[in-house]
Amino acid sequence: MVAFPDTKDVKADASDLAGDIAQLRKDLEKLSGSVMGLGRDGIRAAQKGGAEQLGAWRDDVGDLATSVKKQGQHQLDAVEGQVRERPLLTLLAAFGVGLLVSRLVDRR
């Protein structure tokens, strides 16, 4: 003969199971909140790091632009000085370069 479990034992087991399920739901909600918080923190850290890197690159580009501008001004001053010292030679050189370029373009 098969012995059936006592209904008190079944009710107690069901009650314990319901309590365990409720606790599991609470734990899952808590874990979900923790994971969401970590994700937000990670995004904020990435945004902050990206903004800092962008700022550093912007500063580097600004410094480079200033350096190129200074070098260009020095070169322009040097060319102006040569033109003032030897205007006829500069005119002949410009004419020669123009003639050479026109020959190269005319050949197609």
C-alpha positions as CSV (number, residue, x, y, z in Angstrom):
1,M,0.0,0.0,0.0
2,V,1.0,3.5,-0.8
3,A,1.3,5.9,2.1
4,F,0.1,9.4,1.4
5,P,1.9,12.3,3.0
6,D,0.3,14.2,5.8
7,T,-1.6,17.3,4.6
8,K,0.2,19.3,7.3
9,D,3.5,18.4,5.8
10,V,2.4,19.3,2.3
11,K,1.0,22.6,3.5
12,A,4.2,23.4,5.4
13,D,6.3,22.5,2.4
14,A,4.2,24.7,0.1
15,S,4.4,27.5,2.6
16,D,8.2,27.2,2.7
17,L,8.4,27.1,-1.1
18,A,6.2,30.2,-1.4
19,G,8.5,32.0,1.1
20,D,11.6,30.9,-0.8
21,I,10.1,32.1,-4.1
22,A,9.2,35.5,-2.5
23,Q,12.7,35.8,-1.2
24,L,14.1,34.9,-4.6
25,R,12.0,37.6,-6.2
26,K,13.4,40.2,-3.8
27,D,16.9,39.1,-4.4
28,L,16.5,39.2,-8.1
29,E,15.0,42.8,-7.9
30,K,18.0,43.8,-5.7
31,L,20.4,42.2,-8.2
32,S,18.7,43.9,-11.1
33,G,19.0,47.3,-9.4
34,S,22.7,46.6,-8.7
35,V,23.4,45.7,-12.3
36,M,21.6,48.8,-13.6
37,G,23.6,50.9,-11.2
38,L,26.8,49.4,-12.4
39,G,25.8,50.0,-16.0
40,R,25.0,53.7,-15.3
41,D,28.3,54.1,-13.5
42,G,30.2,52.5,-16.4
43,I,28.5,54.8,-18.9
44,R,29.3,57.9,-16.8
45,A,32.9,56.9,-16.5
46,A,33.2,56.3,-20.2
47,Q,31.6,59.7,-21.0
48,K,33.9,61.4,-18.5
49,G,37.0,59.7,-19.9
50,G,35.9,60.5,-23.5
51,A,35.3,64.2,-22.6
52,E,38.7,64.4,-21.0
53,Q,40.4,62.8,-24.0
54,L,38.5,65.1,-26.4
55,G,39.6,68.1,-24.4
56,A,43.3,67.0,-24.5
57,W,43.0,66.5,-28.3
58,R,41.4,69.9,-28.7
59,D,44.3,71.5,-26.8
60,D,46.9,69.6,-28.9
61,V,45.2,70.7,-32.1
62,G,45.1,74.3,-30.9
63,D,48.8,74.2,-30.0
64,L,49.6,72.7,-33.4
65,A,47.6,75.3,-35.2
66,T,49.4,78.1,-33.3
67,S,52.8,76.5,-34.2
68,V,51.9,76.2,-37.9
69,K,50.7,79.8,-37.9
70,K,53.9,81.0,-36.4
71,Q,56.0,79.0,-38.8
72,G,54.0,80.2,-41.8
73,Q,54.4,83.8,-40.6
74,H,58.2,83.3,-40.3
75,Q,58.3,81.9,-43.9
76,L,56.2,84.8,-45.2
77,D,58.6,87.2,-43.5
78,A,61.6,85.5,-45.0
79,V,60.1,85.6,-48.5
80,E,59.2,89.2,-48.1
81,G,62.8,90.0,-47.1
82,Q,64.1,88.2,-50.1
83,V,61.7,90.1,-52.4
84,R,62.8,93.4,-50.9
85,E,66.5,92.6,-51.2
86,R,66.3,91.3,-54.8
87,P,63.1,92.4,-56.5
88,L,64.3,91.9,-60.1
89,L,65.6,88.4,-59.4
90,T,62.3,87.5,-57.7
91,L,60.3,88.8,-60.7
92,L,62.4,86.7,-63.1
93,A,62.0,83.6,-60.9
94,A,58.2,84.1,-60.7
95,F,58.1,84.5,-64.5
96,G,60.2,81.4,-65.0
97,V,58.0,79.3,-62.7
98,G,54.9,80.6,-64.5
99,L,56.4,79.7,-67.9
100,L,57.2,76.2,-66.7
101,V,53.8,75.6,-65.2
102,S,52.1,76.8,-68.4
103,R,54.3,74.4,-70.5
104,L,53.3,71.5,-68.2
105,V,49.6,72.3,-68.4
106,D,49.7,72.9,-72.1
107,R,51.1,69.3,-72.7
108,R,48.0,67.6,-71.3
